[in-house]
Amino acid sequence: MADSYDRGRPSYPADAVKWLVGDEPVSVLELGAGTGKLTEVLVQLGHDVFATDPDDAMLDILSEKLPDVRATSGTAEQIPTGDSLYDVVVVGQAFHWFDHAKALAEIGRVLKTDGRLAVIQNERDERIPWVRKLGRLIGTQDTGFDPTEILDDSGMFSAVEAQTFRHWQVVDRHSIQDLVVSRSNIAVLEPEAQDHKRREVLAFYDDYGRGMDGMQLPYNCRAWRAQVLPHAVVASTGPTTGGHEVVEAGEEPRVPLAKRTDTAVRLPRVVTDPENGDDDLLIDFR
């Protein structure tokens, strides 16, 4: 469903991303980058982005759109990069999928001192009747998400700041079908059930008589940011805890910070070279 995801999902408003990451160019690690919806905005704002996602099909689309962006397979629970390298770790539309205890330990590991975690989520504005009807058809399980309690309970971050930004996505007869089939709750259905849901939503769209002129689908883009606390130091503890733990102020790390190493597995991106034939492979170990 990677192609449908890229065609059917909304982007993110630039003012929301500026609020999250700032106006000055910084080093950004993006977790759950998908097909690069958020990556595109970050790059346009001048940030240096390293994009990761566990799905190679998603990253293939990202790399095709943004060939100059470093992109590598990886998860939030085992981030494929070294320690203390990034000013901001950003997550768009993916934080709810994480194993939060493991992911936050890894995020703390890769952030620089005074680095920041930024989370952003698009939610359809279902206060509007026709949008609420659409939600009943395609599901609303991704609404009402808020990472504040998770971040507060971790003890790793400062008080969470939150803002909401309103924006609109133009959906037409084609893209509304992509929006449907890209949803995880529909993607897991049998093909016949997926097709039934797609035709049901298409009939809903056609009832409004907008044809290919499209409709303005309103979103509330919710954004959260929090700074990593100085006392949240990450040290290696061995394989039983995923390789890392948070060490509070006054405690000694089990391994000196100078000897910390990147224990995450970096997965190469392997693609064929279309100009030289399928016999040549390009392996990107960035």
C-alpha positions, -999 to +999 in steps of 0.1 A: +000+000+000+030+023-001+020+040-034-015+045-021-001+060+012+020+085-008-009+096-030-037+096-004-022+109+029-019+146+037+014+165+041+022+187+071+019+225+073+052+243+072+044+265+102+038+234+124+072+219+113+089+253+120+074+254+155+086+218+161+121+220+147+129+257+145+139+282+117+176+275+118+190+244+100+197+216+124+205+178+122+173+158+123+167+121+127+132+111+115+117+079+128+089+062+108+095+085+078+073+064+055+072+078+020+086+111+031+056+133+037+072+150+066+107+146+052+099+168+022+088+197+045+119+193+067+142+194+036+124+225+022+130+243+055+167+236+051+173+208+077+197+180+074+176+149+076+184+112+082+152+092+075+145+058+089+115+034+085+111-003+089+093-007+056+116-008+025+087-002+001+080+031+018+116+041+018+119+033-019+093+060-026+110+085-002+144+079-019+129+083-054+114+117-044+143+128-023+175+112-036+198+134-016+183+124+017+200+097+037+175+069+042+180+036+060+158+007+072+154+008+109+131+009+139+126+033+168+135+005+192+169-001+175+179+031+157+206+026+131+229+054+141+255+064+167+252+082+200+246+119+206+244+129+169+211+148+164+196+181+175+160+169+169+144+135+167+111+139+148+082+115+145+052+120+121+021+098+124+041+069+139+047+074+176+017+053+186+033+023+169+064+023+191+074+002+221+077+034+240+101+022+268+126+009+243+121+037+218+125+066+243+158+050+256+171+049+220+159+085+213+177+096+244+208+078+231+210+095+197+200+131+208+227+156+216+228+174+250+198+198+250+183+179+220+146+178+214+120+152+206+092+164+182+060+145+175+034+155+150+001+139+140-026+148+115-062+142+126-093+148+105-115+175+119-146+155+126-166+184+141-177+189+104-206+165+096-194+151+063-159+145+077-175+127+106-195+105+082-162+097+063-147+087+097-174+063+103-166+046+070-129+044+072-123+043+110-113+068+137-088+048+158-060+073+151-078+102+166-074+115+202-037+105+203-015+125+228+020+115+238+022+139+268+016+113+295+041+088+280+068+115+278+061+128+313+062+094+328+095+085+312+113+111+333+136+119+303+121+151+290+111+186+301+075+197+302+058+189+269+047+219+248+018+214+224+003+234+196-024+227+170-023+239+134-052+238+110-048+229+073-067+213+044-060+185+019-076+185-015-090+150-021-106+140-054-122+108-067-088+090-070-070+102-039-099+095-016-096+058-026-059+059-019-067+074+015-090+044+022-067+016+012-036+031+029-052+028+063-038+000+085-073-012+096-084-016+060-050-029+047-053-060+069-087-070+054-092-097+028-090-083-008-128-086-012-135-066+020-109-040+010-126-035-024-160-033-007-148-006+016-132+013-013-164+012-033-184+023-003-163+054+002-163+062-035-201+061-035-200+084-005-177+109-024-199+107-055-230+116-035-215+150-031-213+155-069-178+171-068-163+149-095-127+157-101-130+192-087-122+177-053-131+184-018-112+202+010-106+177+038-098+196+070-072+185+094-060+195+128-023+190+128-013+184+165+023+189+174+043+182+206+079+190+216+100+183+246+137+188+254+158+159+267+168+165+303+206+168+311+205+140+337+190+115+312+223+098+302+222+066+282+247+038+289+252+003+276+239-025+298+240-055+276+215-074+254+188-083+280+176-047+281+179-039+245+214-025+250+207+007+268+192+022+299+186+057+314+209+066+342+196+092+366+216+120+382+241+107+408+243+072+393+274+058+376+269+044+341+280+008+338+301+016+308+321+049+306+305+073+281+337+075+261+334+038+253+298+038+242+293+023+208+265+021+183+249-013+189+221-009+164+222-028+132+226-007+101+208-022+071+220-013+037+197+000+010+201-022-021+186-011-055+192-020-091+209+005-114+183+011-142+208+027-165+234-001-164+211-031-162+199-054-135+233-071-131+247-040-113+237-034-077+241-001-059+245-006-021+241+025+000+256+021+035+250+056+046 
